[in-house]
Amino acid sequence: MKVIVSENYRNNQKVIIKGFISKFLETKNIDTMLDIGAGSSATALAFKESVRSYLAVEKDKRKAESLRSVDIPVINKTFPCSIKKKWTLVLLSHSIPENKHKYHNFIKQAWDLVSENGYLIIITFKGVTDSLRNIKSEIFETKLQAFENEKYIELIKILELFGKLQYKTITSIESSTCKNDIYNSVLSSLKCNKKQKCKLTSILEKRYRTNLTYKIYHKHNVLILKKHNN
Ligand SMILES: C[S@@+](CC[C@H](N)C(=O)[O-])C[C@H]1O[C@@H](n2cnc3c(N)ncnc32)[C@H](O)[C@@H]1O
């Protein structure tokens, strides 16, 4: 359970994703975009305003309604679902299925919706080593592999069936002047006993505090595939 309480808490993940994709839309002259697992309007609104045609696919009913309430076109379905036209950019940002056996069909269906000379972009935490991973390694006194590395390798293997992959990473920051915000956030993704919780407190103090601010870094792998003319 994530308990973030302080007003000083900041997480710039959406700003970083929005910045990266907005720049991509501009530099590659993207005019149509399909955003699979769009989530909130925090990113979708900016994307919609940057392209001639934008469509969100969102399986969560409440999120879909909230997107619609700010005039964002949305299909309230679980992808893969029927979508007619093709798109210059198909984005899967933190919406790859958890079950790796679903990867091939999911990616194939998304790839089929990319127009010639268009792009498929996947943004994922799979395969990253960042503050959370390093904190976990230190607490459990073992050098851990990158996060969900097996799934990441499988994902890469499948994407390479479709074309030459371009790899990038982007980094977002969670920060607060209140240590409990970061402590609770880390604990929401780790199972710790009492002793390990004490260790986490001291690790945050020693390595993740600069002056009065506690900061942890989240890396996101960005995988880009271009569809070339046949
Ligand atoms: C972690 S959020 C990411 C939101 C946004 N794309 C971002 O990167 O900030 C994942 C979103 O994808 C939606 N989602 C996950 N799998 C989906 C699927 N197969 N079809 C449609 N929506 C999906 C979830 O409901 C959720 O809103």
The ligand as a MOL file (V3000), in Angstrom:
LIG
                    3D

  0  0  0     0  0            999 V3000
M  V30 BEGIN CTAB
M  V30 COUNTS 27 29 0 0 0
M  V30 BEGIN ATOM
M  V30 1 C 1.0810 2.2510 -14.9330 0
M  V30 2 S -0.2120 3.0350 -15.8260 0 CHG=1
M  V30 3 C 0.7250 3.9830 -17.0170 0
M  V30 4 C -0.0240 5.1760 -17.5120 0
M  V30 5 C 0.7050 6.0130 -18.5650 0
M  V30 6 N 0.8190 5.2830 -19.8170 0
M  V30 7 C 2.0760 6.4240 -18.0720 0
M  V30 8 O 3.0850 5.8530 -18.5280 0
M  V30 9 O 2.1430 7.3090 -17.2100 0 CHG=-1
M  V30 10 C -0.8000 1.7110 -16.8340 0
M  V30 11 C -2.1740 2.0300 -17.4190 0
M  V30 12 O -2.4110 1.1240 -18.4850 0
M  V30 13 C -3.7220 0.5910 -18.3630 0
M  V30 14 N -3.6300 -0.7330 -19.0090 0
M  V30 15 C -2.8270 -1.7580 -18.6470 0
M  V30 16 N -2.9390 -2.7820 -19.5060 0
M  V30 17 C -3.8450 -2.3980 -20.4450 0
M  V30 18 C -4.4050 -3.0340 -21.5980 0
M  V30 19 N -4.0520 -4.2720 -21.9450 0
M  V30 20 N -5.3090 -2.3540 -22.3230 0
M  V30 21 C -5.6870 -1.1010 -21.9700 0
M  V30 22 N -5.2000 -0.4480 -20.8820 0
M  V30 23 C -4.3000 -1.0870 -20.1360 0
M  V30 24 C -3.9830 0.5790 -16.8690 0
M  V30 25 O -5.3610 0.6140 -16.5840 0
M  V30 26 C -3.2820 1.8590 -16.4330 0
M  V30 27 O -4.1260 2.9710 -16.5020 0
M  V30 END ATOM
M  V30 BEGIN BOND
M  V30 1 1 1 2
M  V30 2 1 2 3
M  V30 3 1 2 10
M  V30 4 1 3 4
M  V30 5 1 4 5
M  V30 6 1 5 6
M  V30 7 1 5 7
M  V30 8 2 7 8
M  V30 9 1 7 9
M  V30 10 1 10 11
M  V30 11 1 11 12
M  V30 12 1 11 26
M  V30 13 1 12 13
M  V30 14 1 13 14
M  V30 15 1 13 24
M  V30 16 1 14 15
M  V30 17 1 14 23
M  V30 18 2 15 16
M  V30 19 1 16 17
M  V30 20 1 17 18
M  V30 21 2 17 23
M  V30 22 1 18 19
M  V30 23 2 18 20
M  V30 24 1 20 21
M  V30 25 2 21 22
M  V30 26 1 22 23
M  V30 27 1 24 25
M  V30 28 1 24 26
M  V30 29 1 26 27
M  V30 END BOND
M  V30 END CTAB
M  END
